[in-house]
C-alpha cells in the first residue's frame, strides 16, 4: 500500500456541510474486484478536515485564552466574511419564507425551518442580513426589515453576510459496527461479517475486521449521497438493509444483528443519502486561502519551514507552512503560487516528544483514536518551541459548541418569524 499525505485529487467533496478527508490512500485492495480511494479529498488540494466534522465547533477568536471558558458573543468580531445573494420563493401559510431573525445589529438568522423555502434557498442559522430586496438593513430594527420583506415581491432577495464566528458547523453523526454483507461472487456465497464505518462525509467503508480500521485501507468505499436506502424483506431474512448507491453498479444487502441495530444503521444511512447544498463558511475561507501564495495569507499566526514526518516509513519531507486560525497550510516552497493542502487542527493536542533520531518532534494528537496523528519537526529546538506555542494558541481559538452553549444567555431574545 502506497501512502501520500497530501495528494492532488479530482473532486471537491460535499461532506457534512463541507469536505472531509482522512487517511490519504492511493491504492486499496477491494473485496469487490475494484479499487477505490479510502476517502475522497478536496477538489484541488487535500485538506485533512476530519476533526472539524467530528463535533460541532464554534470560532471564538482572539478573545479566548488558554484555560479560559469563553461564551458566545452575540456580536462577534467579523473574522472572515463571505457575502452572497439568497433568493427565497414565497410559500404558503403564516410564515411563508420559513426563517426567524433576531433583534441585533447586524440582524441575525436564528432559525431556518427544515425543508422550508429558506433552507432550500441556502439560508443557514448564523447568517446575518445586509440587505432586503436591495435596501440596506444593517442599521434598522429587525421589525422594519421584516416589513420590507412582507411588502416586497413573492421572490424575497436577501444579501447575506457570514463569518466563521457566526456559523458553528453541524456535523453529521458517524456510525460504525459489524454488519453481515451479502455476496454473490467468489468461491464463498452467502453472508460475510465485515466491520462497517460510516464517516461524516457520507462515505461508507468496510473492513474485514475492526482492528483494520485506521491501519489498513478499506476493502471498499461507497459514497451514499443520493443512494436509495431502506429495509428489505425480499430475502426472507430479518434486519436486512438494502443500499443502492448512485456511484456503484451494484446493490448492497447489509444485515444487522437486532432490530435496534438495524434502526440505528438505517437512520444513519438514510441521513447520509441527503444532498448537502452548502459548504460551511470556514471551508470556503480555507479554500480561498489555499489558492493564495503563502505570503499573501493575511495575518498568519506562524510561518516557516517544517518537516512532515511519516512515522511508519521513517521518512520526512520539508514544507513551507502557514498557520492561520486553526488551519495549517502546506506549500512546496515560499515561492509557491498555492497550497498543496493542509490540516484542520480542531481538538488536537500539541506536545513535543522525541521520535527516532529526531529529539524534538511536534506531535499533533487528535481527540479520538479514529483520526490521524501527525508528526512535524522544525529545524532546531527554538523553532520547535515557537511552533508549539503558536499551534496551541491557534487550536484554542476553536471551542466545542456545547461548551459555549452552557454559558449562553438563557433569556429568549426578541425575534421575528418570517
C-alpha positions as CSV (number, residue, x, y, z in Angstrom):
1,X,0.0,0.0,0.0
2,X,1.4,3.3,-1.1
3,X,0.6,6.4,1.0
4,X,0.9,10.0,0.1
5,X,-0.2,12.5,2.8
6,X,-1.3,15.4,0.7
7,X,-2.1,14.2,-2.8
8,X,-3.7,16.1,-5.7
9,X,-7.3,15.0,-6.0
10,X,-10.1,15.2,-8.5
11,X,-13.2,16.1,-6.6
12,X,-14.5,18.5,-4.0
13,X,-16.5,16.5,-1.5
14,X,-19.8,17.9,-0.2
15,X,-19.5,16.2,3.1
16,X,-21.4,17.2,6.1
17,X,-21.5,20.8,5.2
18,X,-18.1,20.6,3.6
19,X,-15.2,18.5,2.6
20,X,-13.6,15.8,4.7
21,X,-10.6,13.6,4.2
22,X,-9.0,11.1,6.4
23,X,-6.2,8.6,5.6
24,X,-4.9,9.6,2.2
25,X,-4.6,6.3,0.4
26,X,-3.8,5.9,-3.3
27,X,-4.4,2.2,-3.6
28,X,-6.5,-0.2,-1.7
29,X,-7.3,-3.9,-2.1
30,X,-11.0,-4.4,-2.8
31,X,-13.4,-7.1,-1.8
32,X,-15.4,-6.4,-5.0
33,X,-12.6,-6.7,-7.6
34,X,-12.1,-2.9,-8.0
35,X,-10.0,-0.3,-6.2
36,X,-11.2,2.9,-4.7
37,X,-9.7,5.7,-2.6
38,X,-10.4,5.2,1.1
39,X,-11.9,8.7,1.5
40,X,-12.3,11.4,-1.2
41,X,-10.2,14.5,-0.9
42,X,-10.9,18.1,-1.8
43,X,-11.3,19.5,-5.3
44,X,-7.8,20.9,-6.0
45,X,-5.9,20.5,-2.7
46,X,-6.1,17.9,0.0
47,X,-7.1,19.0,3.5
48,X,-7.4,16.7,6.4
49,X,-10.7,18.0,7.9
50,X,-11.9,15.0,9.9
51,X,-11.9,16.5,13.3
52,X,-13.7,19.6,12.1
53,X,-16.7,17.3,11.3
54,X,-16.2,15.2,14.4
55,X,-18.1,17.6,16.6
56,X,-19.8,21.0,16.3
57,X,-17.2,23.7,16.7
58,X,-17.5,27.4,17.1
59,X,-14.9,30.0,16.4
60,X,-14.1,32.2,19.5
61,X,-11.1,34.0,18.0
62,X,-8.6,36.1,20.0
63,X,-11.0,36.5,22.9
64,X,-10.2,33.0,24.1
65,X,-7.1,32.4,26.2
66,X,-5.7,29.1,27.4
67,X,-7.7,27.7,30.3
68,X,-10.5,30.3,30.0
69,X,-14.0,29.3,29.3
70,X,-15.5,31.5,26.6
71,X,-19.1,32.5,25.9
72,X,-20.9,33.1,22.7
73,X,-20.7,36.7,21.8
74,X,-24.0,38.0,20.3
75,X,-21.9,40.4,18.2
76,X,-18.7,38.6,17.5
77,X,-15.8,40.2,15.7
78,X,-16.2,39.6,12.0
79,X,-13.3,37.4,11.1
80,X,-13.6,36.1,7.6
81,X,-16.7,37.4,5.8
82,X,-18.4,35.9,2.8
83,X,-21.3,37.8,1.1
84,X,-23.8,36.1,-1.1
85,X,-27.3,36.6,-2.5
86,X,-30.1,34.3,-1.5
87,X,-33.5,34.3,-3.3
88,X,-36.4,32.7,-1.4
89,X,-39.7,31.9,-3.1
90,X,-42.7,32.8,-1.1
91,X,-44.5,29.7,0.3
92,X,-47.9,29.2,1.9
93,X,-49.0,29.7,5.5
94,X,-48.4,32.3,8.2
95,X,-44.7,32.1,7.8
96,X,-44.2,31.8,4.0
97,X,-40.4,32.1,3.9
98,X,-39.6,29.8,6.8
99,X,-37.0,31.5,8.9
100,X,-36.6,33.6,12.0
101,X,-34.5,36.7,12.6
102,X,-33.2,38.2,15.9
103,X,-33.0,41.8,17.1
104,X,-29.4,42.7,16.9
105,X,-27.0,44.7,14.7
106,X,-26.5,43.1,12.3
107,X,-29.8,41.2,12.1
108,X,-29.0,37.5,12.7
109,X,-30.9,34.5,11.3
110,X,-31.6,32.3,14.4
111,X,-33.8,29.6,12.9
112,X,-34.4,28.0,9.5
113,X,-37.4,25.6,9.0
114,X,-36.5,22.1,7.9
115,X,-37.4,21.6,4.3
116,X,-38.7,25.1,4.1
117,X,-38.2,27.7,1.3
118,X,-35.4,29.4,3.1
119,X,-33.4,26.2,3.7
120,X,-33.9,25.2,0.1
121,X,-32.5,28.6,-1.0
122,X,-29.4,28.0,1.2
123,X,-30.1,30.3,4.2
124,X,-28.4,28.9,7.4
125,X,-28.6,29.7,11.1
126,X,-25.9,32.3,11.9
127,X,-26.2,34.2,8.6
128,X,-26.8,37.9,9.0
129,X,-28.9,40.3,6.8
130,X,-27.2,43.1,5.0
131,X,-30.0,44.0,2.5
132,X,-33.6,43.0,1.9
133,X,-34.9,43.4,-1.7
134,X,-32.0,45.8,-2.4
135,X,-32.5,48.0,0.7
136,X,-29.7,48.2,3.3
137,X,-30.9,46.9,6.7
138,X,-27.6,47.0,8.7
139,X,-28.7,50.0,10.8
140,X,-32.5,49.5,11.1
141,X,-34.6,47.5,13.6
142,X,-35.4,43.9,12.6
143,X,-39.1,44.7,12.6
144,X,-38.6,47.2,9.8
145,X,-36.5,44.6,7.8
146,X,-39.4,42.1,8.3
147,X,-41.9,44.7,7.0
148,X,-39.7,45.3,3.9
149,X,-39.8,41.6,3.1
150,X,-43.6,41.3,3.6
151,X,-44.3,44.3,1.4
152,X,-42.0,43.1,-1.4
153,X,-42.5,40.7,-4.2
154,X,-43.0,36.9,-3.9
155,X,-39.3,36.4,-4.6
156,X,-37.5,37.6,-1.5
157,X,-34.0,38.7,-2.3
158,X,-31.5,38.9,0.6
159,X,-27.9,40.0,0.7
160,X,-26.4,37.7,3.3
161,X,-23.1,38.0,5.2
162,X,-21.5,35.1,7.0
163,X,-18.4,34.8,9.2
164,X,-16.9,31.8,10.8
165,X,-17.7,33.1,14.3
166,X,-21.4,33.2,13.5
167,X,-21.6,29.7,11.9
168,X,-20.8,26.7,14.1
169,X,-20.6,23.6,12.0
170,X,-23.2,20.9,12.4
171,X,-21.5,17.6,11.8
172,X,-23.4,14.5,10.6
173,X,-23.2,11.7,13.1
174,X,-20.9,8.8,12.2
175,X,-21.8,5.2,12.7
176,X,-19.6,2.1,13.0
177,X,-20.1,-1.6,13.8
178,X,-20.2,-5.1,12.5
179,X,-22.8,-6.0,9.7
180,X,-23.1,-9.0,7.5
181,X,-22.7,-8.2,3.8
182,X,-24.4,-10.5,1.3
183,X,-22.0,-11.6,-1.5
184,X,-22.7,-13.4,-4.7
185,X,-19.2,-13.5,-6.1
186,X,-16.1,-15.6,-5.4
187,X,-15.9,-19.1,-4.0
188,X,-18.0,-18.4,-0.9
189,X,-21.6,-17.3,-1.5
190,X,-23.8,-16.0,1.3
191,X,-23.2,-13.5,4.1
192,X,-19.8,-12.2,5.3
193,X,-19.2,-10.4,8.6
194,X,-17.5,-7.1,8.0
195,X,-16.6,-4.0,10.0
196,X,-18.5,-1.0,8.6
197,X,-17.7,2.6,9.2
198,X,-19.9,5.5,8.1
199,X,-17.9,8.7,8.1
200,X,-19.0,12.3,8.4
201,X,-18.6,12.8,4.6
202,X,-21.4,10.3,3.9
203,X,-18.9,7.6,2.8
204,X,-19.5,4.0,3.8
205,X,-16.3,2.0,4.2
206,X,-15.9,-1.6,5.2
207,X,-13.0,-3.7,6.5
208,X,-12.5,-7.4,7.3
209,X,-12.0,-6.7,11.0
210,X,-12.5,-3.9,13.5
211,X,-8.7,-3.9,14.1
212,X,-8.1,-3.0,10.4
213,X,-9.7,0.5,10.7
214,X,-7.0,3.1,10.7
215,X,-4.3,0.5,9.9
216,X,-5.4,-0.9,6.6
217,X,-7.1,0.5,3.6
218,X,-10.9,-0.1,3.4
219,X,-11.9,-3.0,1.2
220,X,-14.4,-0.8,-0.5
221,X,-15.7,2.8,-0.1
222,X,-19.1,3.8,-1.3
223,X,-20.5,7.4,-1.5
224,X,-24.0,7.4,-0.1
225,X,-25.2,10.8,-1.3
226,X,-28.3,10.2,-3.4
227,X,-28.4,6.5,-2.7
228,X,-31.6,4.5,-2.2
229,X,-31.6,3.0,1.3
230,X,-34.4,1.1,3.0
231,X,-35.4,-2.0,4.9
232,X,-35.7,-5.2,2.8
233,X,-37.8,-8.3,3.3
234,X,-37.3,-9.9,-0.2
235,X,-34.5,-12.3,1.1
236,X,-36.6,-13.8,3.8
237,X,-34.1,-12.7,6.4
238,X,-34.7,-10.3,9.3
239,X,-32.9,-7.0,9.9
240,X,-31.8,-6.6,6.3
241,X,-31.0,-3.1,4.8
242,X,-30.9,-2.6,1.0
243,X,-28.5,0.1,-0.2
244,X,-28.3,1.1,-3.9
245,X,-25.6,3.9,-4.3
246,X,-25.6,6.2,-7.4
247,X,-21.9,5.7,-7.8
248,X,-21.7,1.9,-7.8
249,X,-23.1,-0.5,-10.3
250,X,-24.5,-2.9,-7.7
251,X,-26.9,-3.2,-4.8
252,X,-25.6,-3.9,-1.3
253,X,-27.6,-6.0,1.2
254,X,-26.5,-5.5,4.8
255,X,-27.8,-7.5,7.7
256,X,-27.8,-6.2,11.3
257,X,-27.9,-8.4,14.4
258,X,-31.0,-7.0,16.0
259,X,-33.9,-4.6,15.3
260,X,-32.3,-1.9,17.5
261,X,-29.0,-2.2,15.5
262,X,-31.0,-2.1,12.2
263,X,-32.8,1.0,13.3
264,X,-29.5,2.7,14.3
265,X,-27.9,1.9,11.0
266,X,-30.9,2.6,8.9
267,X,-31.3,6.1,10.4
268,X,-27.6,6.9,9.9
269,X,-27.6,5.6,6.3
270,X,-30.7,7.5,5.3
271,X,-29.3,10.7,6.7
272,X,-26.1,10.2,4.7
273,X,-28.1,10.0,1.5
274,X,-29.4,13.5,1.8
275,X,-27.6,16.0,-0.5
276,X,-25.6,18.8,1.1
277,X,-26.2,22.1,-0.8
278,X,-23.9,24.5,1.0
279,X,-20.4,24.5,2.5
280,X,-19.7,25.8,5.9
281,X,-18.2,29.2,5.6
282,X,-14.9,28.0,7.2
283,X,-14.4,25.6,4.3
284,X,-14.8,28.5,1.8
285,X,-12.3,30.6,3.8
286,X,-9.6,27.9,3.8
287,X,-10.2,27.1,0.2
288,X,-9.7,30.7,-0.6
289,X,-6.6,31.0,1.4
290,X,-5.2,27.8,-0.2
291,X,-5.4,29.4,-3.6
292,X,-3.1,32.3,-2.5
293,X,0.7,32.4,-2.3
294,X,1.9,31.7,1.2
295,X,2.9,35.3,1.9
296,X,-0.5,36.6,0.7
297,X,-2.4,35.0,3.5
298,X,-3.4,37.8,5.8
299,X,-2.3,37.9,9.5
300,X,-0.7,34.5,9.8
301,X,0.0,33.3,13.3
302,X,3.2,31.5,12.4
303,X,5.1,30.7,9.3
304,X,8.3,28.9,8.3
305,X,9.8,25.6,7.3
306,X,8.6,22.3,8.9
307,X,9.4,18.7,8.2
308,X,6.3,16.5,7.8
309,X,7.3,13.0,9.2
310,X,5.9,9.7,8.0
311,X,6.4,7.6,11.2
312,X,5.7,4.3,9.5
313,X,8.3,4.8,6.8
314,X,10.8,6.8,8.9
315,X,10.8,9.4,6.1
316,X,10.2,13.2,6.1
317,X,9.9,16.0,3.6
318,X,10.4,19.7,4.1
319,X,7.4,22.0,3.5
320,X,6.8,25.8,3.9
321,X,3.9,26.2,6.4
322,X,1.4,28.9,7.2
323,X,-0.7,28.7,10.4
324,X,-3.9,30.7,10.4
325,X,-7.0,30.4,12.7
326,X,-6.7,26.6,13.4
327,X,-5.6,25.6,9.9
328,X,-2.0,24.6,8.9
329,X,-1.4,25.2,5.2
330,X,1.4,23.3,3.4
331,X,3.4,24.7,0.4
332,X,6.3,23.3,-1.7
333,X,8.2,26.5,-1.0
334,X,7.9,30.1,-0.1
335,X,7.6,30.9,-3.8
336,X,4.6,28.5,-4.4
337,X,1.5,30.0,-6.0
338,X,-0.9,27.9,-3.9
339,X,-1.0,25.4,-1.1
340,X,-0.5,21.7,-1.6
341,X,-3.1,21.1,1.2
342,X,-3.2,21.2,4.9
343,X,-4.9,20.1,8.1
344,X,-7.7,21.4,10.3
345,X,-6.4,21.3,13.9
346,X,-9.7,21.4,15.8
347,X,-9.4,19.4,19.0
348,X,-5.8,18.4,18.5
349,X,-3.3,18.3,21.5
350,X,0.2,19.6,20.8
351,X,3.2,18.3,22.5
352,X,7.0,17.9,21.9
353,X,8.4,14.4,22.2
354,X,11.5,12.5,20.8
355,X,11.0,10.1,17.9
356,X,13.8,8.0,16.5
357,X,16.8,10.1,15.5
358,X,14.9,13.3,16.0
359,X,14.9,14.6,19.6
360,X,12.5,17.4,19.1
361,X,9.4,16.2,17.2
362,X,6.0,18.0,17.4
363,X,3.2,15.5,17.9
364,X,-0.3,16.6,16.9
365,X,-2.6,14.1,18.6
366,X,-6.4,14.0,17.7
367,X,-9.2,14.0,20.2
368,X,-10.1,10.4,19.2
369,X,-8.1,7.4,18.1
370,X,-10.2,7.1,14.9
371,X,-8.3,10.1,13.5
372,X,-4.8,10.5,12.3
373,X,-1.9,11.6,14.5
374,X,0.6,13.9,12.7
375,X,4.3,14.5,13.3
376,X,6.2,17.6,12.4
377,X,9.7,18.9,13.1
378,X,11.3,22.3,12.8
379,X,15.0,22.9,12.0
380,X,16.1,23.5,15.6
381,X,14.7,23.3,19.2
382,X,13.9,27.0,19.4
383,X,11.9,26.8,16.2
384,X,10.0,23.8,17.6
385,X,9.1,25.8,20.7
386,X,7.9,28.7,18.6
387,X,5.7,26.5,16.5
388,X,4.3,24.6,19.5
389,X,3.2,27.8,21.3
390,X,1.6,29.2,18.1
391,X,-0.2,25.9,17.4
392,X,-1.6,25.8,20.9
393,X,-2.9,29.3,20.6
394,X,-4.4,28.7,17.2
395,X,-6.1,25.5,18.2
396,X,-7.6,27.1,21.3
397,X,-9.5,29.6,19.1
398,X,-12.0,26.9,18.4
399,X,-14.2,25.5,21.1
400,X,-16.8,22.7,21.1
401,X,-20.2,24.3,20.6
402,X,-21.7,22.5,23.6
403,X,-19.1,24.2,25.9
404,X,-20.3,27.6,24.6
405,X,-24.0,26.8,25.0
406,X,-23.5,26.2,28.7
407,X,-22.9,29.8,29.4
408,X,-25.1,31.3,26.6
409,X,-27.7,33.7,28.0
410,X,-30.9,31.9,28.9
411,X,-33.4,34.7,28.3
412,X,-35.1,34.5,24.9
413,X,-34.0,37.3,22.5
414,X,-36.6,39.4,20.7
415,X,-37.3,37.7,17.4
416,X,-39.5,37.8,14.3
417,X,-40.7,34.8,12.4
418,X,-40.8,35.3,8.6
